[in-house]
Amino acid sequence: MLYEVSLLWGKLTLTHFVTDFGLQSGAMAAGKAGQLEWQEGQPTQMDWLVAHSAINAAGVLAVTGSPLAALVEFMIHFLIDAGKAMEMLSYGQDQRAHMVSKLVVAGVAQWGI
C-alpha cells in the first residue's frame, strides 16, 4: 500500500511540474502574484489564483480519477499560492509545500481520506 502511494506521489509530482510551470502563462504568473495593474473587465488576482488552482486540480483528476483528491488539490494549491502572493512564503517554501501536499492528495486518492 505504501508503494502505491509513493508511486502516485511521483506521478502527482510530475503532473505538478506540467501544470504549475508548463501550463502557466506569464500573465497568469504575474496575475496571481498581484503584479498586473487591474483594469475593468480584466481578471482579478483572485481570478488568476482560482484558474491556476483549477488547472492543477484538473491534472490531479486526470492522474487519480478522484474528484475528492482534485478538490483537496484545488484548496491546498490555492492556499499555498495565496500565501506566496502575500509574501508569507518564499519560492522554495512554496514548492516544498506543494511537494508535501502531493502526499496528502495521494493519500486522499488512495484511501479516500
N, C-alpha and C positions, 0 to 999 in steps of 0.2 A: 504494500500500500504506500509506503514511503517512497518507493521507486517511482510509482505512478505520479505522485505529487511533485517529485523532483523533475521528472520528465516534462510534466505540464508546466512547471515553473520555467524551465528552459524554453519551451515553446512560447510562453507568455512574454518572456524577456525578449526574444527575437521579434515577436509581434510589437512589443513596446518600441523597439528601435525603428520599425517601419512606420508605426502610427504617430509616434512622438516626434520623429525627425523627418522621415520621408514624406509623410502626408501633411506636414505642417508648412504652410506657406510663410514667407517673410512677413506678409501683412498679418497673418494670424498670430505669429510670434510677437510682433510689436503690439497688436491689438490686445492680446490677453495680458500683456505686461503693462498696459496703460500708456504706451508710448505714442499712440496715434492721437492727433487732435480730432476730437469728435465733431462731426457735422450732422445737421439734420438729415435723417434718412439713412445714416451710416450705422453699422453695427457698433454697439457699445462694448466696453471691456467685458461686461457680463456675457454679452452675446458671444464674443470670441472664446471666453472660458468654457461656456456651455458647448459650443460647437467642437472645440478641441477635445473636451472630455467625452463627447458623444462619439467622435472618431475613434478614440481609444477604447471606449466601451464596445463599439462595433467590432473592433479587432478581437476583443476578448470573446464576444459572442461567436465570431467566426471560428475561433480555435476551440472553444469549450462546448458550444451549443447550449450554454446555460444562461437564460435570461437573468437569473439571480446573480450570477457571477458578473455579468455585464453591468447590472445595476450597481453592484458593490464597486466595480472598477470606476464607473462614472462618478460616484460620490467621492471616493478616495482621490481619484485623479483631480477632480475639481478642487477639493480642499488643499491638496499639495500645491497645485499651480496657483491657487489664490494666495496661499502663504508665500510663495515665491514672488508673486506680483506685489505683495505688500512688504517685500523685503524682510520677511521673517525667516526665510530660508535662502541659503546660497545655492548656486547651481549644483554644486556637489551634494549638498544636503537634499536638494530636490530629487536628484537622480537616485541617491541611496534610498530615499523614502519610496520612490516608485518601485525599486527592486524588492524592497521588503513587502510592499503592498501586493506584489505579484504572488508572494507566498500565501497571503490572506486570500486572494482571489482564487488561487489554485486549490486551496482548502475548501472554499465555498463550492467551487465547481466539482471537486472530487466527492465531498461529503454532504454538500447541501447545507453547510453550517454558516 
